[in-house]
């Protein structure tokens, strides 16, 4: 009888391009476990500790540090070296107090950006879908696998439902309380999460609707007045007047 399910192993040459690993020096790479982010949009915690934070030289050392509970992801201690770390996740080193946020950057697509300690208490999540659950309440499905329930007093007239898909929620971690809401509309500051303009930040100028999200085009304008376009599916709102999070140097300053 053949094996059930997918492979538990991953060769280095087949690893996603955004992983900062030496693909021709080692045959195998760490395959992330199923979790909040897909394999092509995440980095295993072991690679984060060893290759990005440089807290270990070997995978053995990194696995030991992770198992001892030195690292938090979104306010929760993670002891699995295969845990997938992805977009907007907050990584905290408990022993040093350092805090990093995973943000899209040019060329590499994803990197750890050091942020102030006060930013470790919240993260931004994009609304990917909305569903109606029992009682007529609205469930918001977020980009990192979370679900946020919006309770309505009257299911026939849900005045509490002011949240649109592809907009952004600011939630506390790890309690997941709703702190703020950034709608997807003209005039809002957004960051590009994928594609040719990955990592660029600009204010939304216009949204040209097309067939589904992939065909819709968004025009943004950066601080220098340069306009650029990207797919609607790659736009992540991060603030109305000013960004709610600390950005890489030069991105919006």
C-alpha positions as CSV (number, residue, x, y, z in Angstrom):
1,X,0.0,0.0,0.0
2,X,1.4,3.4,-0.9
3,X,1.9,6.3,1.5
4,X,-1.0,8.5,2.3
5,X,-0.8,12.3,2.0
6,X,2.0,14.5,0.7
7,X,5.7,14.2,1.3
8,X,7.1,15.1,4.7
9,X,10.4,16.2,3.1
10,X,11.5,19.1,1.0
11,X,14.7,19.4,-1.1
12,X,16.6,22.6,-1.0
13,X,16.4,23.2,-4.7
14,X,12.6,22.9,-4.6
15,X,12.3,25.4,-1.7
16,X,10.5,28.7,-2.3
17,X,12.7,31.4,-3.8
18,X,12.1,33.7,-0.8
19,X,13.9,31.4,1.6
20,X,17.5,32.7,2.4
21,X,19.2,29.3,2.2
22,X,22.2,27.8,0.4
23,X,20.4,25.5,-2.1
24,X,23.5,23.8,-3.6
25,X,25.4,23.2,-0.4
26,X,22.7,21.1,1.3
27,X,20.4,18.6,-0.2
28,X,17.4,19.0,2.2
29,X,15.5,21.9,3.6
30,X,13.0,22.1,6.4
31,X,9.4,21.6,5.2
32,X,7.0,23.9,7.2
33,X,4.1,22.2,8.9
34,X,0.5,23.0,7.9
35,X,-0.5,26.3,9.6
36,X,-1.6,29.9,9.1
37,X,0.4,30.5,5.8
38,X,0.8,28.5,2.6
39,X,4.3,27.0,1.9
40,X,5.1,29.4,-0.8
41,X,4.3,32.4,1.4
42,X,6.0,31.5,4.6
43,X,9.4,30.7,6.2
44,X,9.9,27.9,8.7
45,X,10.9,29.1,12.2
46,X,14.2,27.2,12.1
47,X,15.3,29.2,9.0
48,X,14.2,32.4,10.7
49,X,16.3,31.7,13.7
50,X,19.4,30.3,11.9
51,X,19.5,32.2,8.6
52,X,17.7,35.5,9.3
53,X,18.4,36.2,13.0
54,X,21.7,34.4,13.0
55,X,21.2,33.0,16.5
56,X,22.5,29.6,15.5
57,X,25.0,28.2,13.0
58,X,23.4,24.8,12.6
59,X,19.9,23.4,12.5
60,X,20.7,21.4,15.7
61,X,21.5,24.6,17.6
62,X,18.4,26.4,16.2
63,X,16.1,23.5,17.1
64,X,17.4,23.5,20.7
65,X,16.8,27.2,21.1
66,X,13.3,26.9,19.7
67,X,12.4,24.0,21.9
68,X,13.6,25.9,24.9
69,X,10.9,28.6,24.2
70,X,13.1,31.6,23.3
71,X,10.9,32.8,20.4
72,X,7.3,34.0,20.3
73,X,5.2,34.3,17.1
74,X,2.2,36.6,17.4
75,X,2.6,36.6,21.2
76,X,2.6,32.8,21.6
77,X,5.7,30.8,22.4
78,X,6.3,28.4,19.5
79,X,8.4,25.3,20.1
80,X,8.1,23.6,16.7
81,X,11.0,24.4,14.4
82,X,8.7,23.7,11.4
83,X,6.2,26.5,12.4
84,X,5.4,28.6,9.3
85,X,6.1,32.3,9.8
86,X,4.5,34.6,7.3
87,X,3.3,38.1,6.3
88,X,2.7,40.5,9.1
89,X,3.6,38.0,11.8
90,X,5.4,39.4,14.9
91,X,8.5,37.5,16.0
92,X,9.8,38.3,19.5
93,X,13.0,37.1,21.1
94,X,12.0,36.6,24.7
95,X,15.5,36.6,26.1
96,X,16.7,39.9,24.4
97,X,13.3,41.7,24.0
98,X,13.9,42.2,20.3
99,X,10.8,42.5,18.2
100,X,10.5,41.9,14.4
101,X,7.7,42.1,11.9
102,X,7.6,40.1,8.7
103,X,7.1,42.5,5.8
104,X,7.3,42.4,2.1
105,X,10.5,43.9,0.7
106,X,11.8,44.3,-2.9
107,X,13.6,41.4,-4.6
108,X,13.6,39.1,-1.5
109,X,9.8,39.4,-1.1
110,X,9.8,38.9,2.7
111,X,12.1,40.0,5.5
112,X,12.2,40.6,9.2
113,X,12.0,44.3,10.0
114,X,12.9,45.4,13.6
115,X,10.1,47.3,15.2
116,X,9.6,49.1,18.6
117,X,8.6,47.0,21.6
118,X,5.2,48.6,21.7
119,X,4.3,47.1,18.3
120,X,4.6,43.6,19.7
121,X,1.1,43.9,21.1
122,X,-0.8,44.0,17.7
123,X,-0.7,42.9,14.1
124,X,-2.5,43.7,10.9
125,X,-4.6,41.1,9.1
126,X,-6.3,41.4,5.7
127,X,-9.9,40.2,5.3
128,X,-9.9,37.5,2.7
129,X,-13.5,36.4,2.9
130,X,-16.8,36.9,4.8
131,X,-19.3,34.2,5.8
132,X,-22.6,34.2,7.6
133,X,-22.7,31.8,10.6
134,X,-25.4,30.6,12.9
135,X,-27.5,33.4,14.3
136,X,-26.8,35.7,11.3
137,X,-23.4,36.8,12.7
138,X,-20.6,37.7,10.4
139,X,-17.4,35.8,10.4
140,X,-14.3,37.5,8.9
141,X,-11.7,35.1,7.5
142,X,-8.3,36.7,7.7
143,X,-5.1,36.1,5.7
144,X,-3.3,34.3,8.5
145,X,-6.0,31.7,9.1
146,X,-7.7,33.5,11.9
147,X,-11.4,34.1,12.1
148,X,-13.0,37.2,13.7
149,X,-16.7,37.1,14.6
150,X,-18.8,40.3,14.3
151,X,-22.0,39.9,16.3
152,X,-25.1,41.5,14.9
153,X,-28.2,42.5,16.8
154,X,-30.6,42.0,13.8
155,X,-29.6,39.5,11.1
156,X,-32.1,41.1,8.6
157,X,-30.4,44.5,9.1
158,X,-26.8,43.9,10.1
159,X,-25.7,47.5,10.8
160,X,-22.6,46.2,12.5
161,X,-21.3,44.7,9.3
162,X,-19.1,47.6,8.1
163,X,-16.1,45.5,7.1
164,X,-15.2,44.8,3.4
165,X,-13.1,42.1,1.9
166,X,-9.4,43.0,1.2
167,X,-9.6,45.6,3.9
168,X,-7.4,45.4,7.1
169,X,-8.1,44.7,10.7
170,X,-5.7,45.8,13.5
171,X,-6.0,43.2,16.2
172,X,-4.3,42.7,19.5
173,X,-2.1,39.6,20.0
174,X,-2.5,37.1,21.4
175,X,-6.1,38.0,22.6
176,X,-7.3,39.0,19.1
177,X,-9.3,42.0,20.1
178,X,-10.3,44.3,17.4
179,X,-8.5,47.6,17.7
180,X,-8.9,49.4,14.4
181,X,-10.1,49.1,10.8
182,X,-8.5,50.3,7.6
183,X,-10.9,50.1,4.6
184,X,-9.7,49.4,1.0
185,X,-10.5,52.7,-0.7
186,X,-8.9,55.6,-2.5
187,X,-6.6,57.7,-0.3
188,X,-5.5,54.9,1.9
189,X,-1.9,53.9,2.4
190,X,-1.1,50.4,1.2
191,X,1.9,48.1,0.8
192,X,2.4,45.7,-2.2
193,X,2.8,42.1,-1.0
194,X,3.8,40.3,-4.2
195,X,4.6,40.8,-7.8
196,X,6.9,43.2,-9.6
197,X,6.4,46.1,-7.2
198,X,6.6,44.0,-4.0
199,X,7.6,46.0,-1.0
200,X,6.6,49.4,-2.4
201,X,4.3,51.6,-0.4
202,X,2.0,54.2,-1.7
203,X,-1.4,55.9,-1.4
204,X,-4.2,54.4,-3.4
205,X,-5.1,56.7,-6.3
206,X,-7.7,54.6,-8.1
207,X,-9.1,51.1,-8.2
208,X,-10.1,49.8,-11.6
209,X,-12.5,46.9,-11.2
210,X,-12.0,43.9,-13.5
211,X,-13.0,40.2,-13.7
212,X,-12.4,38.9,-10.1
213,X,-9.5,40.2,-7.9
214,X,-6.8,39.1,-10.2
215,X,-7.9,41.3,-13.1
216,X,-8.6,44.4,-11.0
217,X,-5.8,47.0,-11.2
218,X,-4.9,49.4,-8.4
219,X,-2.9,52.6,-9.1
220,X,-0.8,53.9,-6.2
221,X,1.4,57.0,-5.7
222,X,4.5,56.9,-3.5
223,X,5.9,59.8,-1.4
224,X,7.9,61.0,-4.4
225,X,4.9,61.4,-6.6
226,X,5.7,58.4,-8.7
227,X,2.7,56.3,-9.7
228,X,2.7,52.6,-10.2
229,X,0.2,49.8,-10.7
230,X,-0.4,46.3,-9.3
231,X,-3.0,43.7,-9.0
232,X,-5.8,44.2,-6.4
233,X,-4.9,40.9,-4.9
234,X,-1.4,42.2,-3.9
235,X,-2.6,45.3,-2.1
236,X,-2.5,45.4,1.7
237,X,-3.9,48.5,3.4
238,X,-1.8,49.6,6.3
239,X,-3.1,53.1,7.3
240,X,-5.3,56.0,6.5
241,X,-3.4,59.2,7.3
242,X,-0.1,57.4,8.4
243,X,1.0,53.8,8.4
244,X,-0.1,51.9,11.5
245,X,3.2,49.9,11.6
246,X,6.9,50.7,11.4
247,X,8.1,50.3,7.8
248,X,11.6,49.6,6.4
249,X,13.9,52.6,6.0
250,X,12.9,54.7,3.0
251,X,9.7,52.9,2.3
252,X,7.4,55.8,3.3
253,X,9.6,58.2,5.3
